[in-house]
């Protein structure tokens, strides 16, 4: 890879913010970045070579960082997670059962043999997409308390399950590798917990802030790359390494300084590079040559929405059920891993991404509907203290 190619990749990544600049459109930045990769890669101008080892390695770093940030967004410490965990777990399990039936049904209908992958895709939820929507719209109430654990459990469970269903013939080895990565992540969590309890983390934070050492970022990257090394050694994707470390950091509490540093290094460079690489590696022309796969992508997206709408049967508001269907991390990971292993037929990977984009659109619409409903049922604001203290005097008697 040359610097000219790297400059082109960074410039292509700017299409994401460009399309997302208009807030009323609610377009995630990843959409524009993927589109830029599609235009410059195998589908379009073919000026980006995704088989370049340097490009692929940088994309792997971006993949690990994307999953690290996604894991750190799971609200492990949020008390709302504990209050709604019973109903959330039950709904996540129900969605998983229905998704399994739908996934194998789709695979049988299209003759792909990837029913387990489709089931995991449709059962998944993306905490990295749902939580910012909930926070930005100010959604509250018991339905939201039950939505958070549902999304968190579905996100974590599907991330762990994906490597096992991608290549069933090697599921045993993948399971052992996943256990090794999780075991190391637990050790990292224990070290972080000890550092927090002993006050070491705060002392290092003060020194780092005063001396501009960026120690928290350095330690986080060391832990991430160490976990990624364990993952690659044990033949597991760096996806799990990043997500497991993100969960460990979330369980301790992600410092604001680290959050800003991660945002800079991930969203500023490595994440756009990864999504450009992913878009460039997809051959969307295969969808034109296999029109049935356009229908497959549509059904994967609509199927995920319908699968999550079964929560309505348990009393979940329809807007909350639709909000939980958002996908991104799991479909991206599935397309990446299965493409690298050559396990998908022509056009299947773009179909998965197409389905994920449909769920994002449904989630944006559901979030707006939930916000409007909350505004309608909100009680009138209480009288201000000044008006309560100085009521209007009664009119004098005639």
GUMITOR-644021 format. One record per atom (N, C-alpha, C): x, y, z; residue in three letters. Coordinates in pm, whole numbers, plus 50000, padded with zeros to 5 digits. Example, Ala and Ser with C-alpha at 12.3 -4.5 7.8 and 13.67 -1.06 7.14 Angstrom:
BEGIN
513194943150780ALA/512304955050780ALA/513204967050780ALA/512854977550708SER/513674989450714SER/512905000350787SER/
// end
This chain:
BEGIN
500844988150000UNK/500005000050000UNK/500885012550000UNK/500485022649921UNK/501215035149913UNK/500435046149983UNK/501115057350008UNK/500465068450077UNK/499315074149993UNK/499455073649860UNK/498365078349776UNK/497105070149796UNK/497275056849807UNK/496125048149832UNK/495525051049969UNK/496395053150068UNK/495905056050202UNK/495135069250204UNK/495635079250132UNK/494915091950124UNK/493555090150058UNK/493485081649956UNK/492215078949888UNK/491225072349984UNK/491715062950065UNK/490845056050161UNK/490295065850264UNK/491155074650316UNK/490705084450415UNK/489685093950352UNK/489955098250228UNK/489015107050159UNK/487675099950136UNK/487735087150101UNK/486495079550079UNK/485685078550208UNK/486375077450321UNK/485685076550449UNK/484895089050484UNK/485225100350419UNK/484515112850446UNK/483095112750390UNK/482785103250301UNK/481435102550247UNK/480435098950357UNK/480895091750460UNK/480005088450571UNK/479495100850643UNK/480385109250698UNK/479925121650760UNK/479155130750666UNK/479515130750537UNK/478835139350441UNK/477355135650430UNK/477055122750420UNK/475665118450411UNK/474935119750544UNK/475675119250655UNK/475055119950788UNK/474935134250840UNK/475465143950763UNK/475505157750813UNK/474095163150837UNK/473155159050756UNK/471775163850775UNK/471095155150879UNK/470895160850997UNK/470355153051108UNK/468985147251083UNK/468155154051005UNK/466785149350983UNK/466755136350903UNK/467865133150832UNK/467895120850754UNK/468175108650840UNK/468835110750954UNK/469165099751048UNK/469925088450979UNK/470885091850893UNK/471685081650823UNK/472965079250901UNK/473205067050950UNK/474465064151020UNK/475665066350928UNK/476765070650985UNK/477955073450903UNK/478465061050831UNK/478205049250887UNK/478705037050826UNK/478115034850688UNK/476915040050663UNK/476265037850534UNK/477065044550422UNK/477425057250442UNK/478195064250342UNK/479575058250323UNK/480195053750432UNK/481535048050423UNK/481505034850345UNK/480515026550373UNK/480365014150297UNK/480135017050149UNK/479295027050122UNK/479005030649983UNK/480265035149910UNK/481115042849980UNK/482365047149919UNK/483245035249884UNK/483305025449973UNK/484075013449945UNK/483535005749827UNK/482195004949820UNK/481574997949706UNK/481945004749575UNK/481925017949573UNK/482225025349450UNK/483675023849407UNK/484575022149505UNK/486005021749472UNK/486565007549464UNK/485764997649506UNK/486274984049514UNK/485844974949402UNK/485554962349436UNK/485274952049336UNK/484054955449252UNK/483084962349312UNK/481854965349238UNK/482044976749140UNK/482804987149180UNK/482894999149101UNK/484185000649023UNK/484985010449064UNK/486175014048987UNK/487345004449004UNK/487294996049105UNK/488324985949131UNK/489714992149149UNK/489755003549217UNK/491045010049244UNK/491575006249383UNK/490764999749463UNK/491204995149595UNK/491314979949592UNK/492464974849628UNK/492724960449630UNK/492604955449773UNK/491514948749804UNK/491284944149941UNK/492164932149977UNK/492854926349879UNK/493754915249910UNK/495144920349948UNK/495374933349939UNK/496654939049980UNK/496864935950129UNK/497974929450168UNK/498144925150307UNK/498154936850406UNK/498714948250367UNK/498724959850457UNK/497314965150477UNK/496564966250369UNK/495174970850376UNK/494354961350463UNK/494534948350442UNK/493774938550520UNK/494134939050668UNK/495434940850698UNK/495854941450837UNK/495294953850906UNK/495354965250839UNK/494784977450897UNK/493274975950916UNK/492624968950823UNK/491184966650835UNK/490894957750956UNK/491734947850982UNK/491554939251100UNK/491664947451229UNK/492624956851232UNK/492734965651349UNK/491454973851363UNK/490954979051251UNK/489704986651256UNK/488534978251302UNK/488474965651255UNK/487414956451296UNK/487444954251447UNK/488644951851501UNK/488784949751645UNK/488374962151722UNK/488764973951674UNK/488404986351742UNK/486904989051734UNK/486294986151620UNK/484854988051606UNK/484114979551708UNK/484524966851723UNK/483854958051818UNK/484184961851962UNK/485384967051986UNK/485764972052119UNK/484824983452160UNK/484644992952071UNK/483755004252100UNK/482324999452117UNK/481884989852033UNK/480524984552045UNK/480324977852180UNK/481304969852224UNK/481204963452354UNK/481184973352468UNK/481964984152455UNK/482014994152561UNK/480715002052571UNK/479865001452468UNK/478585008352471UNK/477485000052538UNK/477744987352565UNK/476744979152633UNK/476624984252776UNK/475414987852822UNK/475264994452952UNK/475354984753070UNK/476524978653089UNK/476674968453193UNK/476414974153332UNK/476824986653356UNK/476674992753488UNK/475375000453506UNK/474595001553402UNK/473375009453409UNK/472365002453500UNK/471895008953607UNK/470915002553696UNK/469624998953625UNK/469325006153514UNK/468125002753438UNK/468214988753379UNK/469444984253352UNK/469644970953295UNK/469174960253393UNK/469494962353522UNK/469114952453624UNK/467614952553650UNK/467004964453645UNK/465584965153678UNK/464704958453573UNK/465144958353448UNK/464314952253344UNK/464864939253291UNK/465804933053364UNK/466514921553307UNK/465624909353288UNK/464624907353377UNK/463774895553365UNK/463004895453233UNK/462254906153210UNK/461464906953086UNK/462374907552964UNK/463504914552976UNK/464424915652863UNK/464994902252822UNK/465424894252919UNK/465964881052890UNK/464924872052825UNK/463704872452879UNK/462644864052824UNK/462354867752678UNK/462314880752649UNK/462034884952512UNK/463184881452419UNK/464424882952467UNK/465574879352383UNK/465544864452349UNK/465174856152448UNK/465084841752423UNK/463974838452324UNK/462824845152339UNK/461704842852248UNK/462084846852106UNK/462734858252091UNK/463184862851959UNK/464164852751899UNK/465054847251982UNK/466024837451934UNK/465364825051879UNK/464324820151947UNK/463614808151902UNK/462934810751767UNK/462234822051758UNK/461534825251633UNK/462534827751520UNK/463664834051552UNK/464684836751450UNK/465274823851397UNK/465424813751482UNK/465954800951436UNK/465044794851330UNK/463734794951357UNK/462794789451260UNK/462814797551131UNK/462844810851143UNK/462844819351024UNK/464144817750944UNK/465274816751014UNK/466554815550946UNK/466674802850865UNK/466294791650924UNK/466374778950851UNK/465324778350740UNK/464194785050761UNK/463194785750656UNK/463694793350535UNK/464364804750559UNK/464934812450449UNK/466014804550375UNK/466874797850452UNK/467954790050390UNK/467384778950302UNK/466304772650348UNK/465674762150268UNK/465044767850142UNK/464434779650156UNK/463764785650041UNK/464754789849933UNK/465924794649975UNK/466924799449879UNK/468014789249851UNK/467994777949920UNK/468954767249895UNK/470394770949925UNK/470614779350027UNK/471984783650059UNK/472644774950164UNK/471864768350248UNK/472434760250355UNK/473024768250470UNK/472704781250478UNK/473264789850583UNK/472194794150683UNK/471314784850718UNK/470224788150808UNK/470684792850944UNK/471744786850998UNK/472234790851130UNK/472754805151127UNK/473434808851019UNK/473934822651007UNK/472764832350999UNK/471774829250918UNK/470604838050905UNK/469894839351039UNK/469794828451114UNK/469124828851244UNK/469834838351340UNK/471164837551344UNK/471934846451432UNK/471774860951387UNK/471784863251256UNK/471604876851206UNK/470274882651251UNK/469194875251230UNK/467864880551261UNK/467614881751410UNK/468284873551491UNK/468104874251636UNK/468904885551699UNK/469894890751627UNK/470804900451687UNK/470174914251702UNK/470734921851794UNK/470424935951813UNK/471744943351827UNK/471764955851790UNK/472994963651798UNK/472874974251907UNK/473564971852020UNK/473554981752128UNK/474164994852082UNK/475154994151991UNK/475825006151945UNK/474905015151863UNK/473815009751810UNK/472845017751735UNK/471645021251821UNK/471115011451896UNK/469895013651973UNK/470105023552087UNK/471205022052163UNK/471405030452281UNK/471545045252246UNK/472335049052143UNK/472365063352109UNK/471005068852067UNK/470185060751999UNK/468855065251960UNK/467995067552083UNK/468035058152179UNK/467265059552302UNK/467695072052378UNK/469005074152391UNK/469505085752466UNK/469195098852394UNK/469395099252263UNK/469195111752190UNK/467725115952189UNK/466805106252191UNK/465375109352190UNK/464805110852330UNK/465625108052434UNK/465155109352571UNK/464065099552608UNK/464115087452552UNK/463075077552579UNK/463235072052721UNK/462135071252793UNK/462155066352931UNK/460945057352955UNK/460875052253077UNK/459725044153116UNK/460045029353121UNK/459135021353179UNK/459345006853191UNK/459664999753060UNK/459015003152948UNK/459374996152823UNK/460844997952785UNK/461405009752813UNK/462815012052783UNK/463695004152879UNK/463295003253006UNK/464054995553104UNK/464144980853063UNK/463104975852999UNK/463114961852955UNK/463814960252820UNK/463844971052740UNK/464504970452610UNK/466014969352624UNK/466604976652719UNK/468054977052732UNK/468674963252755UNK/468204955452854UNK/468804942052870UNK/468514932752753UNK/467364934352689UNK/467064926152572UNK/468104928452463UNK/468404941152434UNK/469374944452330UNK/470774940052371UNK/471144942552499UNK/472494939052545UNK/472734924052538UNK/471754916152583UNK/471904901552582UNK/471954896352439UNK/471064901352353UNK/471054896752214UNK/472364900252144UNK/472874912252169UNK/474124916552107UNK/475264907452149UNK/475414905452281UNK/476524897352331UNK/476404882752288UNK/475204877052299UNK/475014862952266UNK/475284860252118UNK/474834869152032UNK/475014866951888UNK/476474868951846UNK/477174878151912UNK/478594879951884UNK/479374867251918UNK/479024861052032UNK/479704848652072UNK/479304837051982UNK/478024836551942UNK/477524825151863UNK/477994825651718UNK/478244837551666UNK/478534838651523UNK/479734830351478UNK/480884830751548UNK/482004822451500UNK/481694807451501UNK/480764803351588UNK/480424789151596UNK/479554784551479UNK/478684793751429UNK/477784789851320UNK/478354793051184UNK/479374801651178UNK/479984805051049UNK/480554792550983UNK/481264784451062UNK/481904772451008UNK/481624760851103UNK/480434754551093UNK/480054743951187UNK/481054732551194UNK/481744729751084UNK/482704718551085UNK/483844720951183UNK/484104733551212UNK/485184736951306UNK/484634743651431UNK/483374740851461UNK/482744747251576UNK/483434743751707UNK/483924731251717UNK/484614727251839UNK/485854735551863UNK/486674736951759UNK/487884745051773UNK/487534759651798UNK/486494764551727UNK/486084778451748UNK/485574780551890UNK/484874770351945UNK/484384771452083UNK/485514772152183UNK/486544763752163UNK/487704764152253UNK/488434777452241UNK/488564782252117UNK/489214795152098UNK/488434806452164UNK/487104805952150UNK/486274816152213UNK/486424815752365UNK/486484803752421UNK/486674802452566UNK/488024808252609UNK/489054806252527UNK/490374811752560UNK/490334826952559UNK/489704832752458UNK/489604847352450UNK/488814852752568UNK/487694846252601UNK/486864850852712UNK/487624849652844UNK/488404838852859UNK/489184836952982UNK/490214848252999UNK/490884851852890UNK/491854862752898UNK/491134875952926UNK/489964877752868UNK/489184889952893UNK/488774890853040UNK/488474879453100UNK/488134879353244UNK/489344883553327UNK/490534878953288UNK/491754883053358UNK/491954898153343UNK/491724903253224UNK/491834917753202UNK/490834925153290UNK/489614920053296UNK/488604926353382UNK/489044926553527UNK/489614915253575UNK/490084914653713UNK/491184924953738UNK/492084926453640UNK/493154936353656UNK/492584950453657UNK/491604953153571UNK/490984966353569UNK/490234969053700UNK/489534958853750UNK/488794960353875UNK/489744963253992UNK/490864955953996UNK/491854958454103UNK/492434972554091UNK/492744976753967UNK/493284990053948UNK/492315000953990UNK/491024998553967UNK/490005008254007UNK/489845008654158UNK/489774996954219UNK/489574996254365UNK/490775001454442UNK/491974998954392UNK/493195003154463UNK/493525017854441UNK/492835024254348UNK/493135038254317UNK/494255040054218UNK/494825028854168UNK/495935029854074UNK/495495036453945UNK/494315033153899UNK/493845038853773UNK/493705053953783UNK/493195058953896UNK/493045073453913UNK/494405080353920UNK/495375074153986UNK/496715080053994UNK/497355080653856UNK/497215069753781UNK/497755069753646UNK/497045080053558UNK/495755081553581UNK/494995091253504UNK/495525105453528UNK/495785108753656UNK/496285122153687UNK/497655124553623UNK/498545114653635UNK/499865116053576UNK/499755117353424UNK/498915109053364UNK/498755109253219UNK/498205122653172UNK/497235128053244UNK/496645140753205UNK/497635152253220UNK/498415151853328UNK/499375162553353UNK/500545162053254UNK/501015149853225UNK/502205148353142UNK/501895145052995UNK/500605144152962UNK/500185141252824UNK/500725127752775UNK/500605117452861UNK/501135104352828UNK/500125095352753UNK/498825098452766UNK/497785090052704UNK/497905075452751UNK/498135073652882UNK/498385060152933UNK/497175051052920UNK/495985056452942UNK/494785047952935UNK/494585042452794UNK/494825050752696UNK/494715046052558UNK/495785035652528UNK/497015038152575UNK/498105028652549UNK/497805015052611UNK/497335015052738UNK/497025002452804UNK/495854995452736UNK/494865003252691UNK/493714997252623UNK/494124990752492UNK/494974997652416UNK/495434991852289UNK/496314979652313UNK/497134980052419UNK/497934968252452UNK/497024956252481UNK/495994958652564UNK/495074947752598UNK/494334942852474UNK/493924952252388UNK/493184948452268UNK/494044939952175UNK/495274944352151UNK/496134936852059UNK/496564923552120UNK/496724922952253UNK/497054910252317UNK/495894900452301UNK/494674905352323UNK/493504896652305UNK/493364892552158UNK/493624901852067UNK/493564898451924UNK/494604887951889UNK/495774888651952UNK/496804878451927UNK/496324864751975UNK/495684864452093UNK/495124851752143UNK/494054846652048UNK/493224855851997UNK/492144851851907UNK/492704845851778UNK/493664852551716UNK/494224847251591UNK/494994834251615UNK/495674833151728UNK/496394820751761UNK/495434809151778UNK/494254811951835UNK/493274801351859UNK/492234800451747UNK/492514807051633UNK/491664806351514UNK/490254811851540UNK/490184822951614UNK/488924829851640UNK/489074844051585UNK/487984849751542UNK/488044863151486UNK/488404873551592UNK/489074884151547UNK/489384895351637UNK/488104902251681UNK/486984899451615UNK/485704904851655UNK/485404901951801UNK/485584889351840UNK/485284885351978UNK/486274891752075UNK/487524892952035UNK/488524899252121UNK/488134913652152UNK/487764921152047UNK/487374934952068UNK/486144936352153UNK/485124928252126UNK/483864929252200UNK/484044925352346UNK/484814914752372UNK/485044910252509UNK/485784920952590UNK/486784927252528UNK/487494937852599UNK/486574949852623UNK/485734953052525UNK/484784964052544UNK/483844961552659UNK/483354949252672UNK/482494945852786UNK/483244947252918UNK/484514943252921UNK/485304944353044UNK/485464958953085UNK/485744967452988UNK/485884981653018UNK/484544987653061UNK/483454983552995UNK/482134988553031UNK/481744984353172UNK/482144972353213UNK/481804967553347UNK/482504975453456UNK/483684980753425UNK/484404989053522UNK/483935003453515UNK/483635007953396UNK/483255021853375UNK/484295028553287UNK/483905031653165UNK/484845037353069UNK/485125051953104UNK/486375055653134UNK/486685069553164UNK/486395078553044UNK/485985090953073UNK/485655100152964UNK/486865102752875UNK/488035103952938UNK/489235106852860UNK/489505095552762UNK/489365083052810UNK/489575071552722UNK/488525071352612UNK/487285074952646UNK/486225075152545UNK/486565084952433UNK/487075096652469UNK/487435106552368UNK/488625101652284UNK/489585095352350UNK/490745090452276UNK/490365079152182UNK/489505070052229UNK/489045059152143UNK/488255064452025UNK/487435074552052UNK/486655080451944UNK/487585086051837UNK/488655092651880UNK/489585098751785UNK/490285088251700UNK/490815077951764UNK/491605068151691UNK/490735058551611UNK/489525055551663UNK/488645046251594UNK/487835053351486UNK/486975062551527UNK/486095069151431UNK/486855078551339UNK/488035083051383UNK/488805092251300UNK/489575085351189UNK/489945072551210UNK/490775065951107UNK/490425051251087UNK/490585043051192UNK/490545028651171UNK/489145023451136UNK/488095028651200UNK/486755023951167UNK/486355027451023UNK/486545040050978UNK/486245042850837UNK/487065034250741UNK/488335032050775UNK/489165023550689UNK/488585009450680UNK/488145004050793UNK/487564990650791UNK/486314990050706UNK/485414999850720UNK/484174999450644UNK/484405002150495UNK/485405010350463UNK/485775011850322UNK/486284998450268UNK/487134991750346UNK/487654978550305UNK/486504968650286UNK/485554968650380UNK/484434959350370UNK/483604962250245UNK/483284975050222UNK/482524978450103UNK/483274974949976UNK/484594977049976UNK/485404973949858UNK/485484959049833UNK/485384950949939UNK/485494936449923UNK/484184930149876UNK/483084937449887UNK/481794932249843UNK/481634934049693UNK/481084924149629UNK/480794925249485UNK/479284926249469UNK/478804938649471UNK/477364940849463UNK/476814936849326UNK/477704936049226UNK/477244931549094UNK/476644917549098UNK/477094909749197UNK/476554896249210UNK/475054896549238UNK/474594907349303UNK/473154908449327UNK/472404909949196UNK/473014917249100UNK/472374918648970UNK/472364905648892UNK/473434897748908UNK/473514885048838UNK/472674874248906UNK/472364876549033UNK/471514867149107UNK/470384875149172UNK/469374879249095UNK/468324887949148UNK/467614882249270UNK/467614869249284UNK/466924863349400UNK/467584867549530UNK/468904871149523UNK/469584875149646UNK/469204889249691UNK/468694897449599UNK/468104910149640UNK/466904907349730UNK/466104897549688UNK/464964893449769UNK/465424887649901UNK/466544880049898UNK/467074874550023UNK/467444885750120UNK/468144896050072UNK/468494907150160UNK/467274914150216UNK/466274916150128UNK/465034922450173UNK/464364914150281UNK/464314901150261UNK/463654892350358UNK/464464891150487UNK/465794891950477UNK/466604891850600UNK/466294904150685UNK/466174915750619UNK/465854927850694UNK/464444927750748UNK/463464924850662UNK/462074924350708UNK/461864912950806UNK/462574901750783UNK/462464890450875UNK/462954894051014UNK/464054901451021UNK/464554905751152UNK/463534914651221UNK/462904923551147UNK/461874932151205UNK/460704923951256UNK/460214914751174UNK/459074906551215UNK/459414897551333UNK/460624892251333UNK/461044883551444UNK/461034891351575UNK/461534903551573UNK/461554911451696UNK/460174916551736UNK/459264917251640UNK/457914921651673UNK/457134911251753UNK/457674899151769UNK/456974889351854UNK/456934894151998UNK/457804903852033UNK/457744909452167UNK/456414915852198UNK/455674919852093UNK/454354925752114UNK/453424915752183UNK/453624902852156UNK/452784892552218UNK/452984891952369UNK/454094897252419UNK/454364897352563UNK/454054910952627UNK/453394919652551UNK/453034932652604UNK/454014943752572UNK/455024941052492UNK/455984951452456UNK/455364960852353UNK/455504974052372UNK/454974983252270UNK/455614980552135UNK/454844982252029UNK/455324978851896UNK/456534987251857UNK/456594999851904UNK/457745008151869UNK/459015003051937UNK/458894998052062UNK/460054992652132UNK/460514979552067UNK/459554971252027UNK/459904958651962UNK/460634961351830UNK/460134971051753UNK/460784974451627UNK/462154980751651UNK/462274988551758UNK/463544994951790UNK/464634984751818UNK/464254973251871UNK/465244963051909UNK/465814955451791UNK/465284957651670UNK/465724949551555UNK/466984954951488UNK/467504966351535UNK/468654972551468UNK/469844962951462UNK/470464962151346UNK/471634953551326UNK/472734961551259UNK/473964958251294UNK/475114963251219UNK/476324954651249UNK/476724953751376UNK/477944946551409UNK/477934931951364UNK/476834924851392UNK/476774910551359UNK/476724908251208UNK/475874915351130UNK/475924913350984UNK/477264917050924UNK/477874928050971UNK/479184931850920UNK/480204920850951UNK/480154915751075UNK/481084905151114UNK/480834892551032UNK/479564889051010UNK/479254877150932UNK/479754878550789UNK/479504890150728UNK/479964892350591UNK/481494891850583UNK/482144897850685UNK/483614898050684UNK/484194884150702UNK/483744877150806UNK/484314863950837UNK/484024853850726UNK/482754853350684UNK/482374843350584UNK/483034846150450UNK/483224858950417UNK/483914862350292UNK/485384858250299UNK/486024860950414UNK/487424857050431UNK/487604841950420UNK/486614834350470UNK/486714819850469UNK/486134813650341UNK/485544821950255UNK/484964816750132UNK/483764807850155UNK/482944811250257UNK/481834802650293UNK/480494807450239UNK/480474818850171UNK/479224824250118UNK/479204823149967UNK/478014821549914UNK/477854821449770UNK/477904835549715UNK/478014837149583UNK/478054850449521UNK/476824858649560UNK/477054870649611UNK/475954879749642UNK/475394878449782UNK/475764868049857UNK/475194866349991UNK/475674877150088UNK/476964880650082UNK/477484890750174UNK/476804904350151UNK/476704909350025UNK/475954921750005UNK/474494920750050UNK/473894909050033UNK/472514907350077UNK/472394909050228UNK/473384903950303UNK/473374905550448UNK/473484920350488UNK/474364927650421UNK/474514941850451UNK/473244949450413UNK/472634945750302UNK/471374951850259UNK/470294949750365UNK/470224937550417UNK/469254934750522UNK/469504942950647UNK/470774944850682UNK/471104952850800UNK/470674967350782UNK/470854972750662UNK/470454986650636UNK/468944988250648UNK/468204978050609UNK/466744978550624UNK/466364979450772UNK/467044971650856UNK/466714972150999UNK/467064985751060UNK/468134992051011UNK/468485005251063UNK/467395015351027UNK/466885014550904UNK/465785023350865UNK/464555021150952UNK/464225008350979UNK/463085005251065UNK/463295010551206UNK/464535009751254UNK/464835014451389UNK/464685029551400UNK/465155036751300UNK/465015051351301UNK/463535055251304UNK/462715048751223UNK/461285051651221UNK/460625048051354UNK/461035036651412UNK/460455032451540UNK/460835041951652UNK/462095046651651UNK/462505056151754UNK/461705069051747UNK/461475074151627UNK/460655086151612UNK/459225083851661UNK/458655072151630UNK/457295069051675UNK/457245068151828UNK/458265062051888UNK/458285060952034UNK/458405074652099UNK/459215083452041UNK/459365096952096UNK/458045104752087UNK/457345103451975UNK/456065110451960UNK/455035105052058UNK/455045091952076UNK/454095086052171UNK/454395090552312UNK/455665091152348UNK/456035095552482UNK/455635110152504UNK/455775118352401UNK/455395132452413UNK/453885133952432UNK/453095125052367UNK/451635126052380UNK/451145122152519UNK/451785112052578UNK/451305107152707UNK/451995113752824UNK/452965122552799UNK/453665129152909UNK/452705138152984UNK/452775138153119UNK/451895146953196UNK/452285161553177UNK/451315170353206UNK/451595184553198UNK/452685188253297UNK/453575197453262UNK/454645201153354UNK/454085207753478UNK/454685204953595UNK/454195210953719UNK/454405225953718UNK/453615232853801UNK/453755247253812UNK/455115250853867UNK/455645261953822UNK/456955266153869UNK/456905269854015UNK/458025268654088UNK/458025271954230UNK/457575286254257UNK/457925295654170UNK/457545309454195UNK/456045311354187UNK/455435304554089UNK/453995306054076UNK/453275298754187UNK/453885287254233UNK/453255280054344UNK/453345288054472UNK/454445295354488UNK/454625302854612UNK/453775315454613UNK/453445320654495UNK/452695333154488UNK/451455331154402UNK/450465323954456UNK/449285321354376UNK/448525334254346UNK/447755333654238UNK/446955345054203UNK/445905347554309UNK/445835359254366UNK/444855361754473UNK/443445361154418UNK/442505356654502UNK/441115355954457UNK/440535369754430UNK/439605370054341UNK/438965382854312UNK/438185387654433UNK/438165400654462UNK/437445405754579UNK/435945404054563UNK/435255402154678UNK/433795400754673UNK/433185414154639UNK/432135413854564UNK/431465426454532UNK/430815432354655UNK/
// end
